[in-house]
Amino acid sequence: MDKTPIHDPSMTPSSSTLPSTTNNSLQTKTMVYVCGECHKDNELKSTDVIRCTECGYRILYKKRTKRLIVYDAR
């Protein structure tokens, strides 16, 4: 018996069924951080150096989310 796999075209994903993700939207996602020294807002990408753009301080804090978060405490 031949062990070669059978190619079924219906099993391979086509370009229309794959989720469309663009590299630009993933790489340009920025987060807002607050400097620990001068308290200025800094927008940083994942590839940027972790440093305040105003004073050069290297401790940045992530801003608090605007989304409502509820914890179930018992």
All heavy atoms as a GROMACS GRO file, in nm:
protein
  587
    1MET      N    1   0.084  -0.117   0.000
    1MET     CA    2   0.000   0.000   0.000
    1MET      C    3   0.089   0.124   0.000
    1MET      O    4   0.187   0.131   0.073
    1MET     CB    5  -0.088  -0.002   0.124
    1MET     CG    6  -0.183   0.111   0.130
    1MET     SD    7  -0.342   0.047   0.175
    1MET     CE    8  -0.441   0.178   0.123
    2ASP      N    9   0.052   0.226  -0.077
    2ASP     CA   10   0.129   0.348  -0.090
    2ASP      C   11   0.101   0.441   0.028
    2ASP      O   12  -0.014   0.464   0.065
    2ASP     CB   13   0.092   0.417  -0.222
    2ASP     CG   14   0.186   0.530  -0.254
    2ASP    OD1   15   0.296   0.534  -0.196
    2ASP    OD2   16   0.150   0.612  -0.339
    3LYS      N   17   0.207   0.495   0.093
    3LYS     CA   18   0.192   0.579   0.212
    3LYS      C   19   0.191   0.728   0.181
    3LYS      O   20   0.195   0.809   0.272
    3LYS     CB   21   0.307   0.551   0.310
    3LYS     CG   22   0.310   0.411   0.360
    3LYS     CD   23   0.213   0.394   0.471
    3LYS     CE   24   0.229   0.255   0.528
    3LYS     NZ   25   0.149   0.232   0.643
    4THR      N   26   0.187   0.768   0.056
    4THR     CA   27   0.188   0.911   0.022
    4THR      C   28   0.053   0.972   0.057
    4THR      O   29  -0.052   0.912   0.035
    4THR     CB   30   0.216   0.932  -0.127
    4THR    OG1   31   0.117   0.864  -0.204
    4THR    CG2   32   0.354   0.885  -0.165
    5PRO      N   33   0.055   1.092   0.117
    5PRO     CA   34  -0.072   1.155   0.155
    5PRO      C   35  -0.150   1.201   0.033
    5PRO      O   36  -0.094   1.237  -0.070
    5PRO     CB   37  -0.029   1.274   0.240
    5PRO     CG   38   0.111   1.300   0.201
    5PRO     CD   39   0.169   1.170   0.155
    6ILE      N   40  -0.278   1.196   0.044
    6ILE     CA   41  -0.367   1.240  -0.063
    6ILE      C   42  -0.392   1.389  -0.044
    6ILE      O   43  -0.428   1.434   0.064
    6ILE     CB   44  -0.499   1.163  -0.060
    6ILE    CG1   45  -0.472   1.015  -0.080
    6ILE    CG2   46  -0.594   1.216  -0.165
    6ILE    CD1   47  -0.594   0.929  -0.060
    7HIS      N   48  -0.370   1.465  -0.149
    7HIS     CA   49  -0.390   1.610  -0.142
    7HIS      C   50  -0.536   1.641  -0.173
    7HIS      O   51  -0.585   1.615  -0.282
    7HIS     CB   52  -0.299   1.681  -0.242
    7HIS     CG   53  -0.319   1.829  -0.243
    7HIS    ND1   54  -0.287   1.908  -0.136
    7HIS    CD2   55  -0.370   1.911  -0.337
    7HIS    CE1   56  -0.316   2.033  -0.165
    7HIS    NE2   57  -0.367   2.038  -0.287
    8ASP      N   58  -0.605   1.695  -0.075
    8ASP     CA   59  -0.744   1.735  -0.094
    8ASP      C   60  -0.750   1.887  -0.096
    8ASP      O   61  -0.722   1.952   0.005
    8ASP     CB   62  -0.828   1.680   0.020
    8ASP     CG   63  -0.976   1.705   0.000
    8ASP    OD1   64  -1.015   1.747  -0.110
    8ASP    OD2   65  -1.052   1.681   0.096
    9PRO      N   66  -0.785   1.950  -0.210
    9PRO     CA   67  -0.786   2.097  -0.218
    9PRO      C   68  -0.886   2.162  -0.123
    9PRO      O   69  -0.870   2.278  -0.084
    9PRO     CB   70  -0.824   2.126  -0.363
    9PRO     CG   71  -0.816   1.998  -0.436
    9PRO     CD   72  -0.815   1.888  -0.337
   10SER      N   73  -0.987   2.091  -0.081
   10SER     CA   74  -1.085   2.152   0.009
   10SER      C   75  -1.031   2.167   0.150
   10SER      O   76  -1.084   2.242   0.230
   10SER     CB   77  -1.214   2.068   0.012
   10SER     OG   78  -1.187   1.941   0.068
   11MET      N   79  -0.924   2.095   0.183
   11MET     CA   80  -0.867   2.101   0.317
   11MET      C   81  -0.763   2.211   0.334
   11MET      O   82  -0.729   2.247   0.445
   11MET     CB   83  -0.804   1.966   0.354
   11MET     CG   84  -0.902   1.852   0.360
   11MET     SD   85  -1.034   1.881   0.479
   11MET     CE   86  -0.944   1.857   0.629
   12THR      N   87  -0.710   2.266   0.227
   12THR     CA   88  -0.611   2.373   0.238
   12THR      C   89  -0.683   2.507   0.246
   12THR      O   90  -0.778   2.532   0.172
   12THR     CB   91  -0.516   2.372   0.117
   12THR    OG1   92  -0.593   2.387  -0.002
   12THR    CG2   93  -0.436   2.244   0.112
   13PRO      N   94  -0.641   2.593   0.337
   13PRO     CA   95  -0.708   2.723   0.350
   13PRO      C   96  -0.674   2.814   0.232
   13PRO      O   97  -0.561   2.821   0.187
   13PRO     CB   98  -0.652   2.781   0.480
   13PRO     CG   99  -0.525   2.709   0.501
   13PRO     CD  100  -0.537   2.574   0.435
   14SER      N  101  -0.775   2.879   0.184
   14SER     CA  102  -0.753   2.975   0.076
   14SER      C  103  -0.731   3.113   0.137
   14SER      O  104  -0.749   3.135   0.256
   14SER     CB  105  -0.872   2.977  -0.019
   14SER     OG  106  -0.986   3.024   0.048
   15SER      N  107  -0.694   3.208   0.053
   15SER     CA  108  -0.667   3.343   0.104
   15SER      C  109  -0.794   3.411   0.154
   15SER      O  110  -0.789   3.502   0.236
   15SER     CB  111  -0.602   3.428  -0.004
   15SER     OG  112  -0.691   3.440  -0.114
   16SER      N  113  -0.909   3.368   0.106
   16SER     CA  114  -1.034   3.430   0.151
   16SER      C  115  -1.077   3.378   0.288
   16SER      O  116  -1.152   3.444   0.359
   16SER     CB  117  -1.145   3.406   0.050
   16SER     OG  118  -1.168   3.267   0.039
   17THR      N  119  -1.031   3.258   0.328
   17THR     CA  120  -1.070   3.204   0.458
   17THR      C  121  -0.973   3.238   0.568
   17THR      O  122  -1.006   3.226   0.686
   17THR     CB  123  -1.082   3.050   0.451
   17THR    OG1  124  -0.955   2.997   0.412
   17THR    CG2  125  -1.189   3.008   0.353
   18LEU      N  126  -0.852   3.283   0.534
   18LEU     CA  127  -0.755   3.319   0.636
   18LEU      C  128  -0.789   3.456   0.693
   18LEU      O  129  -0.835   3.545   0.620
   18LEU     CB  130  -0.614   3.322   0.576
   18LEU     CG  131  -0.555   3.188   0.538
   18LEU    CD1  132  -0.422   3.209   0.469
   18LEU    CD2  133  -0.539   3.101   0.658
   19PRO      N  134  -0.767   3.478   0.822
   19PRO     CA  135  -0.791   3.612   0.878
   19PRO      C  136  -0.691   3.711   0.823
   19PRO      O  137  -0.573   3.681   0.809
   19PRO     CB  138  -0.773   3.592   1.029
   19PRO     CG  139  -0.691   3.470   1.042
   19PRO     CD  140  -0.721   3.384   0.922
   20SER      N  141  -0.742   3.827   0.790
   20SER     CA  142  -0.654   3.928   0.730
   20SER      C  143  -0.594   4.014   0.840
   20SER      O  144  -0.664   4.086   0.911
   20SER     CB  145  -0.731   4.014   0.632
   20SER     OG  146  -0.834   4.082   0.699
   21THR      N  147  -0.464   4.003   0.858
   21THR     CA  148  -0.392   4.088   0.953
   21THR      C  149  -0.286   4.162   0.876
   21THR      O  150  -0.216   4.104   0.794
   21THR     CB  151  -0.326   4.005   1.064
   21THR    OG1  152  -0.237   3.911   1.004
   21THR    CG2  153  -0.428   3.932   1.148
   22THR      N  154  -0.276   4.288   0.903
   22THR     CA  155  -0.173   4.366   0.835
   22THR      C  156  -0.059   4.390   0.932
   22THR      O  157  -0.079   4.407   1.052
   22THR     CB  158  -0.229   4.502   0.789
   22THR    OG1  159  -0.277   4.572   0.903
   22THR    CG2  160  -0.341   4.481   0.690
   23ASN      N  161   0.061   4.389   0.882
   23ASN     CA  162   0.178   4.410   0.966
   23ASN      C  163   0.183   4.551   1.020
   23ASN      O  164   0.234   4.575   1.128
   23ASN     CB  165   0.305   4.380   0.887
   23ASN     CG  166   0.318   4.231   0.860
   23ASN    OD1  167   0.258   4.151   0.931
   23ASN    ND2  168   0.395   4.195   0.760
   24ASN      N  169   0.128   4.648   0.948
   24ASN     CA  170   0.132   4.786   0.993
   24ASN      C  171   0.050   4.806   1.119
   24ASN      O  172   0.089   4.879   1.208
   24ASN     CB  173   0.080   4.879   0.883
   24ASN     CG  174   0.173   4.883   0.764
   24ASN    OD1  175   0.289   4.846   0.777
   24ASN    ND2  176   0.124   4.925   0.650
   25SER      N  177  -0.067   4.742   1.128
   25SER     CA  178  -0.151   4.761   1.245
   25SER      C  179  -0.090   4.694   1.368
   25SER      O  180  -0.111   4.739   1.480
   25SER     CB  181  -0.291   4.707   1.220
   25SER     OG  182  -0.288   4.566   1.203
   26LEU      N  183  -0.015   4.585   1.349
   26LEU     CA  184   0.045   4.517   1.463
   26LEU      C  185   0.170   4.589   1.512
   26LEU      O  186   0.198   4.594   1.630
   26LEU     CB  187   0.079   4.373   1.425
   26LEU     CG  188  -0.039   4.281   1.394
   26LEU    CD1  189   0.011   4.145   1.351
   26LEU    CD2  190  -0.130   4.268   1.513
   27GLN      N  191   0.249   4.643   1.421
   27GLN     CA  192   0.375   4.705   1.460
   27GLN      C  193   0.358   4.848   1.509
   27GLN      O  194   0.442   4.898   1.582
   27GLN     CB  195   0.472   4.701   1.344
   27GLN     CG  196   0.516   4.561   1.310
   27GLN     CD  197   0.609   4.559   1.191
   27GLN    OE1  198   0.633   4.662   1.130
   27GLN    NE2  199   0.659   4.443   1.157
   28THR      N  200   0.253   4.917   1.470
   28THR     CA  201   0.237   5.056   1.508
   28THR      C  202   0.149   5.073   1.632
   28THR      O  203   0.110   5.183   1.663
   28THR     CB  204   0.176   5.137   1.392
   28THR    OG1  205   0.050   5.080   1.357
   28THR    CG2  206   0.267   5.137   1.272
   29LYS      N  207   0.120   4.965   1.701
   29LYS     CA  208   0.039   4.975   1.822
   29LYS      C  209   0.122   5.038   1.933
   29LYS      O  210   0.228   4.989   1.969
   29LYS     CB  211  -0.006   4.836   1.864
   29LYS     CG  212  -0.103   4.837   1.978
   29LYS     CD  213  -0.154   4.699   2.006
   29LYS     CE  214  -0.253   4.704   2.119
   29LYS     NZ  215  -0.305   4.572   2.150
   30THR      N  216   0.075   5.150   1.984
   30THR     CA  217   0.149   5.222   2.088
   30THR      C  218   0.074   5.215   2.219
   30THR      O  219  -0.048   5.205   2.223
   30THR     CB  220   0.170   5.369   2.048
   30THR    OG1  221   0.041   5.430   2.032
   30THR    CG2  222   0.249   5.381   1.920
   31MET      N  223   0.150   5.220   2.326
   31MET     CA  224   0.095   5.224   2.461
   31MET      C  225   0.137   5.357   2.524
   31MET      O  226   0.242   5.411   2.490
   31MET     CB  227   0.149   5.110   2.546
   31MET     CG  228   0.110   4.972   2.498
   31MET     SD  229  -0.065   4.937   2.518
   31MET     CE  230  -0.083   4.942   2.693
   32VAL      N  231   0.055   5.406   2.614
   32VAL     CA  232   0.084   5.533   2.681
   32VAL      C  233   0.139   5.503   2.820
   32VAL      O  234   0.079   5.429   2.897
   32VAL     CB  235  -0.042   5.620   2.690
   32VAL    CG1  236  -0.012   5.750   2.763
   32VAL    CG2  237  -0.097   5.649   2.552
   33TYR      N  238   0.256   5.560   2.849
   33TYR     CA  239   0.322   5.544   2.978
   33TYR      C  240   0.344   5.681   3.038
   33TYR      O  241   0.358   5.780   2.968
   33TYR     CB  242   0.456   5.472   2.962
   33TYR     CG  243   0.442   5.330   2.915
   33TYR    CD1  244   0.447   5.299   2.779
   33TYR    CD2  245   0.426   5.227   3.006
   33TYR    CE1  246   0.434   5.169   2.736
   33TYR    CE2  247   0.413   5.096   2.962
   33TYR     CZ  248   0.418   5.068   2.828
   33TYR     OH  249   0.404   4.938   2.786
   34VAL      N  250   0.352   5.688   3.170
   34VAL     CA  251   0.376   5.812   3.243
   34VAL      C  252   0.515   5.806   3.304
   34VAL      O  253   0.552   5.706   3.366
   34VAL     CB  254   0.271   5.834   3.353
   34VAL    CG1  255   0.297   5.960   3.431
   34VAL    CG2  256   0.131   5.836   3.293
   35CYS      N  257   0.593   5.912   3.286
   35CYS     CA  258   0.727   5.918   3.340
   35CYS      C  259   0.722   5.926   3.492
   35CYS      O  260   0.637   5.995   3.549
   35CYS     CB  261   0.801   6.038   3.282
   35CYS     SG  262   0.967   6.060   3.348
   36GLY      N  263   0.812   5.858   3.559
   36GLY     CA  264   0.817   5.860   3.705
   36GLY      C  265   0.879   5.986   3.761
   36GLY      O  266   0.861   6.018   3.878
   37GLU      N  267   0.951   6.061   3.680
   37GLU     CA  268   1.020   6.182   3.726
   37GLU      C  269   0.941   6.309   3.692
   37GLU      O  270   0.907   6.387   3.779
   37GLU     CB  271   1.159   6.187   3.662
   37GLU     CG  272   1.244   6.303   3.705
   37GLU     CD  273   1.297   6.286   3.847
   37GLU    OE1  274   1.294   6.174   3.899
   37GLU    OE2  275   1.343   6.386   3.902
   38CYS      N  276   0.912   6.329   3.562
   38CYS     CA  277   0.847   6.455   3.521
   38CYS      C  278   0.697   6.440   3.497
   38CYS      O  279   0.630   6.538   3.468
   38CYS     CB  280   0.915   6.510   3.395
   38CYS     SG  281   0.894   6.407   3.249
   39HIS      N  282   0.642   6.319   3.506
   39HIS     CA  283   0.499   6.290   3.493
   39HIS      C  284   0.441   6.328   3.358
   39HIS      O  285   0.323   6.358   3.347
   39HIS     CB  286   0.419   6.356   3.606
   39HIS     CG  287   0.469   6.322   3.742
   39HIS    ND1  288   0.454   6.197   3.797
   39HIS    CD2  289   0.538   6.395   3.833
   39HIS    CE1  290   0.509   6.196   3.916
   39HIS    NE2  291   0.562   6.314   3.941
   40LYS      N  292   0.521   6.324   3.253
   40LYS     CA  293   0.474   6.349   3.117
   40LYS      C  294   0.427   6.217   3.055
   40LYS      O  295   0.478   6.110   3.086
   40LYS     CB  296   0.585   6.407   3.029
   40LYS     CG  297   0.634   6.541   3.074
   40LYS     CD  298   0.536   6.648   3.033
   40LYS     CE  299   0.592   6.784   3.072
   40LYS     NZ  300   0.510   6.893   3.036
   41ASP      N  301   0.326   6.226   2.965
   41ASP     CA  302   0.278   6.109   2.893
   41ASP      C  303   0.372   6.078   2.778
   41ASP      O  304   0.415   6.167   2.705
   41ASP     CB  305   0.138   6.132   2.838
   41ASP     CG  306   0.033   6.139   2.948
   41ASP    OD1  307   0.063   6.096   3.060
   41ASP    OD2  308  -0.079   6.184   2.919
   42ASN      N  309   0.407   5.950   2.763
   42ASN     CA  310   0.495   5.903   2.656
   42ASN      C  311   0.424   5.792   2.581
   42ASN      O  312   0.376   5.698   2.642
   42ASN     CB  313   0.626   5.849   2.713
   42ASN     CG  314   0.708   5.956   2.778
   42ASN    OD1  315   0.758   6.044   2.713
   42ASN    ND2  316   0.720   5.948   2.911
   43GLU      N  317   0.419   5.803   2.448
   43GLU     CA  318   0.364   5.697   2.366
   43GLU      C  319   0.480   5.615   2.313
   43GLU      O  320   0.566   5.665   2.242
   43GLU     CB  321   0.282   5.754   2.250
   43GLU     CG  322   0.153   5.816   2.294
   43GLU     CD  323   0.066   5.856   2.177
   43GLU    OE1  324   0.099   5.820   2.062
   43GLU    OE2  325  -0.034   5.921   2.200
   44LEU      N  326   0.482   5.486   2.350
   44LEU     CA  327   0.592   5.399   2.311
   44LEU      C  328   0.540   5.279   2.233
   44LEU      O  329   0.435   5.224   2.264
   44LEU     CB  330   0.667   5.348   2.434
   44LEU     CG  331   0.737   5.451   2.520
   44LEU    CD1  332   0.798   5.385   2.641
   44LEU    CD2  333   0.842   5.523   2.441
   45LYS      N  334   0.617   5.238   2.132
   45LYS     CA  335   0.590   5.115   2.058
   45LYS      C  336   0.670   5.004   2.125
   45LYS      O  337   0.752   5.028   2.213
   45LYS     CB  338   0.635   5.130   1.913
   45LYS     CG  339   0.562   5.235   1.837
   45LYS     CD  340   0.614   5.240   1.696
   45LYS     CE  341   0.600   5.380   1.643
   45LYS     NZ  342   0.665   5.398   1.515
   46SER      N  343   0.647   4.882   2.083
   46SER     CA  344   0.717   4.769   2.143
   46SER      C  345   0.865   4.769   2.110
   46SER      O  346   0.945   4.709   2.180
   46SER     CB  347   0.654   4.638   2.098
   46SER     OG  348   0.666   4.625   1.958
   47THR      N  349   0.905   4.839   2.003
   47THR     CA  350   1.046   4.842   1.964
   47THR      C  351   1.120   4.965   2.015
   47THR      O  352   1.241   4.976   1.996
   47THR     CB  353   1.058   4.838   1.811
   47THR    OG1  354   0.986   4.950   1.757
   47THR    CG2  355   0.999   4.709   1.755
   48ASP      N  356   1.049   5.060   2.080
   48ASP     CA  357   1.114   5.182   2.127
   48ASP      C  358   1.195   5.156   2.253
   48ASP      O  359   1.171   5.061   2.328
   48ASP     CB  360   1.008   5.289   2.158
   48ASP     CG  361   0.946   5.346   2.032
   48ASP    OD1  362   1.004   5.328   1.924
   48ASP    OD2  363   0.839   5.409   2.043
   49VAL      N  364   1.290   5.245   2.278
   49VAL     CA  365   1.371   5.240   2.399
   49VAL      C  366   1.285   5.290   2.515
   49VAL      O  367   1.212   5.388   2.502
   49VAL     CB  368   1.497   5.328   2.384
   49VAL    CG1  369   1.577   5.330   2.510
   49VAL    CG2  370   1.580   5.279   2.268
   50ILE      N  371   1.294   5.222   2.630
   50ILE     CA  372   1.215   5.261   2.746
   50ILE      C  373   1.286   5.378   2.814
   50ILE      O  374   1.372   5.360   2.899
   50ILE     CB  375   1.196   5.143   2.843
   50ILE    CG1  376   1.128   5.030   2.769
   50ILE    CG2  377   1.115   5.184   2.963
   50ILE    CD1  378   1.120   4.902   2.846
   51ARG      N  379   1.249   5.498   2.771
   51ARG     CA  380   1.310   5.620   2.821
   51ARG      C  381   1.212   5.734   2.797
   51ARG      O  382   1.148   5.741   2.694
   51ARG     CB  383   1.441   5.647   2.748
   51ARG     CG  384   1.519   5.762   2.806
   51ARG     CD  385   1.654   5.770   2.740
   51ARG     NE  386   1.734   5.655   2.778
   51ARG     CZ  387   1.846   5.663   2.847
   51ARG    NH1  388   1.893   5.779   2.884
   51ARG    NH2  389   1.914   5.556   2.879
   52CYS      N  390   1.201   5.825   2.892
   52CYS     CA  391   1.114   5.942   2.878
   52CYS      C  392   1.168   6.032   2.767
   52CYS      O  393   1.288   6.057   2.760
   52CYS     CB  394   1.106   6.019   3.009
   52CYS     SG  395   1.005   6.168   3.000
   53THR      N  396   1.079   6.081   2.682
   53THR     CA  397   1.123   6.167   2.573
   53THR      C  398   1.155   6.308   2.620
   53THR      O  399   1.226   6.382   2.553
   53THR     CB  400   1.015   6.174   2.464
   53THR    OG1  401   0.892   6.218   2.522
   53THR    CG2  402   0.995   6.038   2.400
   54GLU      N  403   1.107   6.348   2.738
   54GLU     CA  404   1.130   6.482   2.790
   54GLU      C  405   1.259   6.490   2.873
   54GLU      O  406   1.346   6.570   2.847
   54GLU     CB  407   1.012   6.528   2.875
   54GLU     CG  408   0.882   6.540   2.799
   54GLU     CD  409   0.883   6.653   2.700
   54GLU    OE1  410   0.940   6.760   2.729
   54GLU    OE2  411   0.828   6.634   2.589
   55CYS      N  412   1.269   6.403   2.974
   55CYS     CA  413   1.381   6.416   3.068
   55CYS      C  414   1.481   6.301   3.061
   55CYS      O  415   1.589   6.310   3.119
   55CYS     CB  416   1.328   6.427   3.211
   55CYS     SG  417   1.244   6.279   3.270
   56GLY      N  418   1.448   6.191   2.993
   56GLY     CA  419   1.541   6.079   2.981
   56GLY      C  420   1.534   5.979   3.094
   56GLY      O  421   1.611   5.884   3.099
   57TYR      N  422   1.442   5.998   3.188
   57TYR     CA  423   1.426   5.906   3.301
   57TYR      C  424   1.382   5.770   3.249
   57TYR      O  425   1.305   5.760   3.154
   57TYR     CB  426   1.322   5.964   3.397
   57TYR     CG  427   1.325   5.908   3.536
   57TYR    CD1  428   1.435   5.927   3.619
   57TYR    CD2  429   1.216   5.839   3.587
   57TYR    CE1  430   1.437   5.878   3.748
   57TYR    CE2  431   1.216   5.789   3.716
   57TYR     CZ  432   1.327   5.809   3.796
   57TYR     OH  433   1.327   5.760   3.923
   58ARG      N  434   1.430   5.661   3.310
   58ARG     CA  435   1.406   5.528   3.257
   58ARG      C  436   1.302   5.447   3.332
   58ARG      O  437   1.286   5.329   3.306
   58ARG     CB  438   1.537   5.452   3.252
   58ARG     CG  439   1.634   5.518   3.155
   58ARG     CD  440   1.759   5.444   3.142
   58ARG     NE  441   1.729   5.310   3.092
   58ARG     CZ  442   1.819   5.229   3.042
   58ARG    NH1  443   1.944   5.266   3.038
   58ARG    NH2  444   1.786   5.110   3.000
   59ILE      N  445   1.230   5.509   3.424
   59ILE     CA  446   1.122   5.439   3.494
   59ILE      C  447   0.990   5.498   3.446
   59ILE      O  448   0.960   5.615   3.470
   59ILE     CB  449   1.136   5.453   3.647
   59ILE    CG1  450   1.266   5.387   3.692
   59ILE    CG2  451   1.016   5.390   3.716
   59ILE    CD1  452   1.295   5.403   3.838
   60LEU      N  453   0.913   5.416   3.375
   60LEU     CA  454   0.784   5.458   3.320
   60LEU      C  455   0.675   5.369   3.377
   60LEU      O  456   0.694   5.250   3.398
   60LEU     CB  457   0.785   5.449   3.168
   60LEU     CG  458   0.891   5.531   3.097
   60LEU    CD1  459   0.886   5.503   2.947
   60LEU    CD2  460   0.873   5.678   3.122
   61TYR      N  461   0.559   5.429   3.402
   61TYR     CA  462   0.445   5.357   3.457
   61TYR      C  463   0.335   5.352   3.353
   61TYR      O  464   0.308   5.450   3.285
   61TYR     CB  465   0.394   5.426   3.584
   61TYR     CG  466   0.496   5.430   3.694
   61TYR    CD1  467   0.572   5.544   3.717
   61TYR    CD2  468   0.519   5.318   3.773
   61TYR    CE1  469   0.667   5.547   3.817
   61TYR    CE2  470   0.613   5.322   3.875
   61TYR     CZ  471   0.686   5.436   3.895
   61TYR     OH  472   0.781   5.439   3.993
   62LYS      N  473   0.269   5.236   3.342
   62LYS     CA  474   0.160   5.221   3.248
   62LYS      C  475   0.038   5.296   3.301
   62LYS      O  476   0.008   5.291   3.421
   62LYS     CB  477   0.125   5.074   3.229
   62LYS     CG  478   0.029   5.049   3.114
   62LYS     CD  479  -0.007   4.904   3.101
   62LYS     CE  480   0.103   4.829   3.032
   62LYS     NZ  481   0.064   4.692   2.999
   63LYS      N  482  -0.032   5.365   3.210
   63LYS     CA  483  -0.151   5.438   3.251
   63LYS      C  484  -0.262   5.341   3.287
   63LYS      O  485  -0.271   5.232   3.233
   63LYS     CB  486  -0.200   5.529   3.138
   63LYS     CG  487  -0.128   5.660   3.132
   63LYS     CD  488  -0.202   5.756   3.045
   63LYS     CE  489  -0.237   5.875   3.128
   63LYS     NZ  490  -0.294   5.982   3.050
   64ARG      N  491  -0.347   5.384   3.376
   64ARG     CA  492  -0.459   5.302   3.418
   64ARG      C  493  -0.561   5.292   3.305
   64ARG      O  494  -0.585   5.387   3.233
   64ARG     CB  495  -0.525   5.364   3.541
   64ARG     CG  496  -0.641   5.284   3.595
   64ARG     CD  497  -0.694   5.344   3.719
   64ARG     NE  498  -0.608   5.304   3.829
   64ARG     CZ  499  -0.643   5.311   3.956
   64ARG    NH1  500  -0.759   5.360   3.990
   64ARG    NH2  501  -0.561   5.272   4.050
   65THR      N  502  -0.623   5.177   3.291
   65THR     CA  503  -0.720   5.155   3.184
   65THR      C  504  -0.850   5.228   3.212
   65THR      O  505  -0.888   5.250   3.328
   65THR     CB  506  -0.747   5.005   3.166
   65THR    OG1  507  -0.839   4.988   3.060
   65THR    CG2  508  -0.804   4.942   3.290
   66LYS      N  509  -0.920   5.265   3.108
   66LYS     CA  510  -1.051   5.331   3.121
   66LYS      C  511  -1.163   5.227   3.132
   66LYS      O  512  -1.274   5.260   3.167
   66LYS     CB  513  -1.076   5.418   2.998
   66LYS     CG  514  -0.969   5.520   2.972
   66LYS     CD  515  -0.995   5.646   3.048
   66LYS     CE  516  -0.898   5.752   3.000
   66LYS     NZ  517  -0.841   5.827   3.106
   67ARG      N  518  -1.131   5.102   3.099
   67ARG     CA  519  -1.230   4.996   3.101
   67ARG      C  520  -1.265   4.959   3.245
   67ARG      O  521  -1.180   4.956   3.332
   67ARG     CB  522  -1.173   4.876   3.028
   67ARG     CG  523  -1.271   4.764   3.007
   67ARG     CD  524  -1.209   4.656   2.925
   67ARG     NE  525  -1.090   4.606   2.992
   67ARG     CZ  526  -1.021   4.502   2.954
   67ARG    NH1  527  -1.056   4.437   2.847
   67ARG    NH2  528  -0.915   4.463   3.021
   68LEU      N  529  -1.392   4.930   3.269
   68LEU     CA  530  -1.440   4.891   3.400
   68LEU      C  531  -1.398   4.748   3.428
   68LEU      O  532  -1.429   4.656   3.353
   68LEU     CB  533  -1.591   4.903   3.409
   68LEU     CG  534  -1.656   4.859   3.540
   68LEU    CD1  535  -1.612   4.951   3.653
   68LEU    CD2  536  -1.806   4.859   3.528
   69ILE      N  537  -1.325   4.727   3.538
   69ILE     CA  538  -1.281   4.595   3.577
   69ILE      C  539  -1.342   4.564   3.712
   69ILE      O  540  -1.326   4.640   3.808
   69ILE     CB  541  -1.128   4.586   3.585
   69ILE    CG1  542  -1.068   4.616   3.448
   69ILE    CG2  543  -1.083   4.451   3.634
   69ILE    CD1  544  -0.917   4.624   3.449
   70VAL      N  545  -1.415   4.453   3.719
   70VAL     CA  546  -1.484   4.414   3.843
   70VAL      C  547  -1.427   4.281   3.889
   70VAL      O  548  -1.418   4.185   3.812
   70VAL     CB  549  -1.636   4.401   3.820
   70VAL    CG1  550  -1.706   4.357   3.947
   70VAL    CG2  551  -1.693   4.533   3.772
   71TYR      N  552  -1.385   4.275   4.015
   71TYR     CA  553  -1.333   4.152   4.074
   71TYR      C  554  -1.434   4.098   4.173
   71TYR      O  555  -1.496   4.173   4.249
   71TYR     CB  556  -1.201   4.176   4.145
   71TYR     CG  557  -1.090   4.218   4.052
   71TYR    CD1  558  -1.047   4.348   4.046
   71TYR    CD2  559  -1.029   4.125   3.968
   71TYR    CE1  560  -0.946   4.387   3.961
   71TYR    CE2  561  -0.928   4.162   3.883
   71TYR     CZ  562  -0.887   4.292   3.880
   71TYR     OH  563  -0.787   4.330   3.794
   72ASP      N  564  -1.450   3.968   4.173
   72ASP     CA  565  -1.542   3.902   4.267
   72ASP      C  566  -1.461   3.860   4.389
   72ASP      O  567  -1.386   3.762   4.386
   72ASP     CB  568  -1.606   3.781   4.198
   72ASP     CG  569  -1.711   3.717   4.285
   72ASP    OD1  570  -1.768   3.786   4.373
   72ASP    OD2  571  -1.739   3.597   4.264
   73ALA      N  572  -1.475   3.936   4.496
   73ALA     CA  573  -1.403   3.905   4.620
   73ALA      C  574  -1.496   3.836   4.718
   73ALA      O  575  -1.609   3.881   4.741
   73ALA     CB  576  -1.348   4.034   4.682
   74ARG      N  577  -1.448   3.730   4.775
   74ARG     CA  578  -1.531   3.656   4.871
   74ARG      C  579  -1.465   3.648   5.005
   74ARG      O  580  -1.351   3.650   5.022
   74ARG     CB  581  -1.555   3.515   4.820
   74ARG     CG  582  -1.637   3.514   4.695
   74ARG     CD  583  -1.660   3.374   4.649
   74ARG     NE  584  -1.723   3.382   4.519
   74ARG     CZ  585  -1.789   3.285   4.466
   74ARG    NH1  586  -1.800   3.171   4.528
   74ARG    NH2  587  -1.843   3.296   4.349
   0.00000   0.00000   0.00000
